[in-house]
Amino acid sequence: MASSGEEQSSSSPDWGDSGTELSGAELAGAGASPLDSGEDFEVLEDEDEDLSELPPLEDVNRGRPTAKEGVPVPEQAPADADDPQEWLDVLGNGLLRKKTLVPGQGEDSRPRKGQDVTVRLKATREDGTVVEQEPRLTFTLGDCDVLQALDLCVQLLEMGETALIASDAKYCYGSQGRSPDIPPDAALTLEVELLEARDAPDLELLPGKEKIALANRKRERGNFYYQRADYVLAINSYDIALKVIGSSSKVDFSTEEEAELLDVKVKCLNNLAASQLKLDHYEAALKSCNLVLEHQPGNIKALFRKGKVLAQQGEYREAIPILKAALKLEPSNKTIHAELSKLVKKHADQKSVETEMYRKMLGNPTGVPAKCRDKLPWAIPWKWLFGATAIALGGVALSVVIAARN
């Protein structure tokens, strides 16, 4: 549940299958190169590229859910300050409930989204097994740094309040669970005490190392969501990391820090493109790839993904040279070889279809558009032949006329 990515190595598939950018140490641990490691390039999964319109969390303040035909809407449990055992149905769907154990300092002391909060956390399964204990867990409220159950309910805690949170698996580890201690579809009970809430640090005043560390934490959280196939939340985390990197600064950075920030930015953009492709957000993915290539024209992943998205849009003529450029940079890469071969065949098939379409439209049995026939090599001699014949016949006729007059 911590912001670092929640046991990425043990609870998720091999990094080589994730399609996300890894550090040198992570790649070494995976024992593979960036492309040949089995990275998923095969499946390309917005029209609107504004990531701010992709809210990852269910809003606590959204209101009561709309009743569907034949499905009753659960009653909202009233919050009774005099009864600390009263359950509050947080989302109105019965899947996320909160119960106050120790009252806090009043509603005015509740934390706000964007603040850094520190909590004491104890998480247990339904059989009472403790799966996590954190005496001081700090995260940014509303940034999806932790489980949704925790992120949603801490907004409702008062300073000093201790509460129980009963959550369905949907707002915890979902259908995948967390190996080895949390099985799939496991509901959890969280005991949470709000210890502290403070404004997040001013990005303009962050030293280089701290800005790099913050951006990397958001990127790693995005990797966590990507591995769990939660691409909307992954996009949200990568977008936050990019906003951290792109924020203005009143602090001078060293050349090394600037280079490291650029490296993190490129990784985030590549991972963002991978997530957008999984959701079929082709225009957004193309923009992300182009941003990578502005900084690193020889970035193989960005070239490959750009070629893939162009191919997915039917732009084979543009996609083929881009994949050839990627293959030139890494000639031994089998993934690029296979994709390029497949693309060349699709392009040839596309041209055949177009030729047949022209033939049917123009009634041209040769299969060549009529406007192109005069450009073919055999068309020129016939023109000259007909012209020469006409001139010859004209000369003969003139001679006959002149002879008749004489």
Summary of the structure (lengths in Angstrom):
residues: 406
radius of gyration: 32.1
end to end distance: 115.0
largest distance: 134.2
contacts: 1184
relative contact order: 0.10
helix: 48%
strand: 13%
